[in-house]
Amino acid sequence: AASDVYKRQYLYIIMQLILLSGGSGKRLWPLSNNIRSKQFLSLFKRNDGKMESMLQRVVRQVMEEHLTDNITIATNDSQSEIITTQLGNNISIVTEPERRDTFPAIALATSYLVLKKQCPEDEVVVVMPCDSLVDENYFKKIKRMVQLVQQDVAELILMGIKPTYPSSKFGYILPLEIGTTDSDCLFVKKFVEKPSVDIAQKLLLENALWNGGVFAFRLNFLMNIIQKYVQLNSFEDVRTHYYSFPKISFDYEVAEKVTSAVVTFDGKWKDIGTWNALTEELEDPVIGKVILGKHCKNVNVISELQSPIFIDGLEDVVVSANKDGVFICSKKYSEDIKQYIETIH
């Protein structure tokens, strides 16, 4: 047993990782829905040729980069079965009694680590989404974030993504010009939630960063905030009183109210939330029983139907089909699906 502990300490950083797995991914209809969100779609090819989902990919990367073997997934009841199917039974799953927002979800998972798993309250925890497409340098940056928390540089360390264009889809972190004692870490001046493109352009001139939704802190830091809303008698008690947490994001409830610092990530990072973003990352133009004619250009087809599909003479189009429906759209207008999704039955 002692040798196992030594081996684990040699391989992994002693930390806890919370993966946030929520949302419905409606912009990728019909492939994704309330039960099978975008992170569960097995569309990405591994080096051995097998297909994997974004969730499977990020867990594999965490293990390959020797980040940690302590992984807890915060999700909702409807997704727990598919998570177990994709990852097995060796990863902890914490389910929300009801969907609220990222602060309650993170609070519940943190309570689980302290009250159920009996983790030391000064242990570092990293919270990150499971649906970003990233490379190995992303996890090296997370290791750096853990170090900064251990050095007590700030109560909360965030990851800021270096922007590639003035986007209105992401929140922004504006760093102070004066950094910490560590040159790669800057204190946070303010947060800006999904600005207009014009404001985003101005933020880029001030060296603002996209908010990557990655947070590092000590467990007791968040437990002190949690106890403002619920009594910490047991994890079951916290879950029973889940409704007592405000329906608010972690950024609003925590990040904007404490002294926080940010490290910059300037590597591969992509939010796969739209058909355009997804098709740009697919190695093959077709997945499933699909035949593309020779007159197609920049066409992606994903089919889960047993019957074959033949397509020809199309350009800049994405096609997706399964038992829930068929999606045929110019890539230029593919994001418009979110305007119609509630009317599709």
TIDREN-793449 format. One line per 8 residues: number of its first residue (from 1); for each residue x negated, y, z negated of C-alpha. Coordinates in steps of 0.02 Angstrom, whole numbers. Each point is the difference from the previous one (the first is absolute). Layout:
NUM	X,Y,Z; ...
END
This chain:
1	0,0,0; -141,119,-43; -84,-34,167; 165,39,89; 8,168,-87; -180,37,49; 34,-51,179; 154,111,9
9	-94,150,-71; -137,-27,127; 121,-10,147; 130,129,-46; 18,170,-80; 93,-16,-165; 157,97,44; 184,-23,38
17	77,32,170; 183,44,27; 62,-16,179; 159,96,39; 115,-99,113; 165,88,29; 98,85,136; 98,-70,144
25	-98,57,152; 156,47,97; -102,85,136; -59,-173,55; 175,-71,28; 45,-137,41; -159,-83,-65; 12,81,-171
33	148,19,-117; 39,14,-186; -67,-174,-36; -141,-16,126; -91,168,-6; -139,48,119; -137,-66,-116; 66,-177,21
41	-6,-6,191; -131,-126,58; -65,100,147; -186,20,-33; -130,-122,64; -137,-62,-117; -174,-46,59; 52,-183,7
49	144,43,117; 139,-28,-129; 129,135,-28; 24,90,-165; 107,138,-74; -62,166,-69; 30,-68,-176; -102,-156,35
57	-134,104,83; -23,121,-145; -7,-141,-129; -129,-91,107; -104,159,14; 8,29,-188; -69,-175,-29; -131,9,138
65	-65,166,-68; -7,-74,-176; 106,142,-68; 102,-100,-125; 96,-161,-21; 125,85,-116; 139,49,120; 178,46,-50
73	130,42,131; 136,125,-45; 153,-32,105; 189,-29,-6; 97,-161,-24; 44,-17,184; -184,-11,50; -70,-115,-135
81	38,-161,95; -88,53,161; -151,60,-100; -15,-170,-83; 19,-84,170; -140,104,75; -120,6,-148; 40,-152,-107
89	27,-4,-188; -169,63,-61; 42,186,11; 109,86,-130; 162,79,62; 94,134,-98; 175,37,65; 101,156,-30
97	176,-28,-69; 53,140,119; -86,109,128; -50,167,-75; -166,74,62; -188,-23,-12; -20,65,-178; 122,-125,-78
105	-71,-141,107; -180,37,-53; 55,26,-180; 84,-171,-3; -152,-88,75; -116,89,-122; 111,-53,-146; -11,-179,64
113	-191,6,-1; -10,67,-178; 148,-83,-85; 12,-165,95; -176,-37,63; -79,80,-155; -128,97,102; -112,117,-102
121	78,173,1; -163,83,53; -14,-112,153; 5,88,169; 147,-28,117; 9,48,183; 168,25,85; 8,-8,190
129	126,-32,139; -6,-167,90; 50,63,172; -149,103,58; -116,-69,132; -177,28,-66; -179,-64,14; -120,-64,-133
137	-66,175,-39; 171,40,-74; -31,-125,-139; -176,63,-28; 78,170,-32; 120,-80,-124; -149,-72,-93; -68,177,-11
145	166,61,-70; -10,-133,-136; -175,60,-46; 60,180,-14; 141,-50,-118; -122,-101,-105; -111,155,-10; 152,102,-59
153	-23,127,140; 188,31,-1; 157,-83,-70; 56,-41,176; -104,-31,156; 85,6,170; -53,-48,175; 15,135,132
161	-3,-52,183; -93,116,116; 135,59,124; -18,-26,186; 141,119,48; 124,120,-86; 135,-126,-45; 168,37,-81
169	21,-184,-48; -120,0,-147; -23,93,-163; -161,100,-22; -128,20,-138; -90,167,-8; -166,-17,-93; -85,137,-98
177	-162,62,76; -85,-34,-166; -31,-185,-19; -34,-113,-147; -176,-50,-48; 16,-130,139; -22,75,173; 124,-120,81
185	140,45,-120; 96,164,-9; 131,60,-123; 174,23,71; 67,176,21; 177,-45,56; 111,-122,93; 107,42,152
193	142,-118,44; 26,-34,187; -20,177,69; 48,64,172; -129,-21,138; -42,186,-10; -34,-8,-187; -96,-162,23
201	-111,88,126; -41,134,-130; -32,-133,-132; -129,-84,112; -95,165,7; -9,-9,-190; -72,-177,7; 160,-81,-62
209	14,-190,4; 144,-119,34; 64,-79,-160; -40,-184,24; 111,-56,-145; -147,-80,-91; -20,37,-186; -126,-58,-130
217	19,23,-189; -15,-88,-166; 151,-100,-55; 22,99,-162; 8,162,100; 163,-53,82; 67,-92,-153; -4,166,-94
225	112,75,135; 113,-153,8; 40,7,-186; 83,168,26; 142,-94,84; 6,-175,-77; -59,-88,-157; -146,-116,31
233	61,-147,-104; -16,-128,139; -6,-10,189; 175,-74,3; 60,149,-101; -79,123,122; 80,-91,146; 170,-1,-86
241	-11,188,-22; -66,32,175; 145,119,31; -78,117,-129; -142,45,118; 33,152,109; 23,-35,185; -157,93,52
249	-163,-31,94; -164,-35,-88; -71,158,80; 133,113,-75; 10,-82,-171; -185,-34,-30; -126,61,128; 59,181,5
257	6,16,-190; -173,-62,-51; -181,40,36; -38,-101,155; -143,-20,122; -10,-65,177; -126,-98,102; 2,10,190
265	19,-151,112; -57,28,179; 21,-174,73; 134,-101,88; 170,37,-77; 164,-15,89; 178,7,-61; 94,-132,100
273	174,72,-16; 51,28,181; 2,-101,160; -135,111,76; -117,-24,-148; 32,-187,-1; -22,-33,185; -165,96,1
281	-71,-129,-121; 63,-159,84; -133,-100,91; 122,-80,122; 136,94,98; 122,-143,-27; 44,-108,-150; 123,-144,21
289	80,-79,154; -29,146,117; -53,15,182; -62,170,60; 8,33,186; -146,80,91; 88,168,17; 3,38,-187
297	-113,133,-74; -27,36,-186; 143,-116,-50; 9,-94,-166; 124,-140,-31; 30,-92,-163; 128,-139,6; 56,-121,-134
305	132,-77,113; -11,-182,55; 54,50,175; -132,76,116; 1,184,51; -61,63,170; -43,184,21; -69,93,151
313	-6,175,72; -4,91,-167; -127,128,-63; -36,67,-175; 138,-106,-78; 16,-107,-156; 119,-148,-6; 43,-98,-155
321	128,-139,-17; 61,-123,-131; 165,-68,-66; 40,170,-79; -8,100,161; -98,62,150; -101,161,5; -51,74,169
329	-71,174,-4; -126,118,77; -146,15,-120; 23,188,8; 170,-13,-83; -25,-157,-106; 4,94,-166; 178,59,37
337	64,-172,-53; 8,63,-181; 142,118,54; 107,-146,58; -46,-142,-116; 147,27,-120; 123,-18,145; -71,-167,59
345	96,-149,-68
END
